[in-house]
Amino acid sequence: MTLPGASSAGLATERARPRIRLQLTSLYATTLLLVLLGTAALLRLAMRSALEREFDASMRSSALVVRSFFRLEIAEFQTIEATLKHMAGELVFDERSVRIARPDGTSFETVGAPPRRLPLHPAGPMRSLTMPLDAGLAPGWTMVIEASAAATDAVEQQIDRWFLIGIPGVVLLAAAIGWWLTGRTLRPVGRMADAAMQIAPASGARLPINDPDDELGRLGTTFNGLLERLDGALLQQRRFLADAAHELRTPLARMRGRLEVAALGKGNGSPVLTELQEDLLRMSRQVDELLQLARADAGEGASHERFASLYLDDLVADELQRWQHDATHAGIALTASVLQEAPTRAEPTLIGRLLGILLDNALRYGHRGGHVDLRVQADGDAVLLEVEDDGIGIPAADRARIFDRFFRGDEARRLRADGSGLGLAIAAWIVQLHGGTIGIDAAPRAVGTLVTIRLPRDPMA
């Protein structure tokens, strides 16, 4: 039984948070990012190695050109120095220079000319390659090819920029596509969750299934089978409870009648007969409560055809008169400090039962010299009923379970062992049936309990 006043906002909020969708998308995007970063690192290493090999090959090619040119020209100029002087004015390379060194390691310089370098002085980081000029024709002479690596570095930097821009862009695009795909994939789960929130016990409703052959479909089919078994067990339990309560009412009524006759025959009665009467009265009340809950579970009494327009303040005033004797016997003052006109639509018998449960609890767990106050007033589109006492109160830890069946707090069990823990569960069902809410808090004076009930106001009044 869903408790009146129990909000599903927390569940709705929890359901609205796409945690699984976010986790799957994050995992997908993170995995893709790591794969792309690893691939980019490998590609960068491979491309750098290829560029360096190509650069070294071009430097060796330049050195071979110098050597070939030297071999051709030395036949004409006869000496090494004359040949090199001639080559200094004839041989030119772009973005690299050639320096010729003598066997003693000093640079060869042409008399009256600039140092033996090619006219272009490359800029940026330099790399060099040293090779023999010609072991046979110029023994000991070497040539040093120097070239700028700026072009290679520029290519690598351009590739890095492409990776820096491209990888995040690809990951963001993939994350967006992954978000859309996971949302589309998990949409049946959302529909099943929405349907599950609306399924009432033993209602026969089941989870919607798009494709019974996929993983989600098999999961939904399994849950539907579980719901079938639970509905069957719940129906059996309800039938048993209703039948047992119904069958117990008749023998209990007979026993109470016989005890009353026996008590009349004894004059003032005996203590034993009095205790038996009280025990049977408690048993009868508990059987009535069980039967009421069984009917509530079965949906009996839930028809609004028996609802009528009435004034809640009139019902409270009538019920107050009926409970004055019990209040006087308990030594508790029972009053109604506020009785404003409060029109509503309700089933009078059930509202009387609701008031009886609240007043019975207030008197049972109050103390002599205590006070119970009822207040009825209109509050916008609702009518408000408040029952305040200065009894033992309900600890904050117990209030979340106070409407559970058979639940009783430690202090309540200590003071009164004869309770069943069903009264407030029935009260909650009655309020829910009328479309209202019920809540229990500490009394404003921090002693006792305040029960607040809101029922819809009759729009026709």
ZIKA-V98761 format. One record per helix or strand of 2 or more residues. SS is the DSSP state (H for helix, E for strand). FROM is the first residue (numbers start at 1). TO is the last residue. If there is no record, write none. Layout:
ss: [SS & SS]
from: [FROM & FROM]
to: [TO & TO]
This chain:
ss: [H & H & H & E & E & E & H & H & H & H & E & H & E & E & H & E & E & H & H & H & E & E]
from: [9 & 19 & 80 & 96 & 126 & 138 & 150 & 215 & 271 & 304 & 308 & 312 & 333 & 343 & 348 & 371 & 382 & 396 & 410 & 423 & 437 & 449]
to: [16 & 77 & 90 & 101 & 134 & 148 & 198 & 265 & 298 & 306 & 311 & 330 & 339 & 346 & 364 & 379 & 389 & 399 & 415 & 433 & 442 & 457]
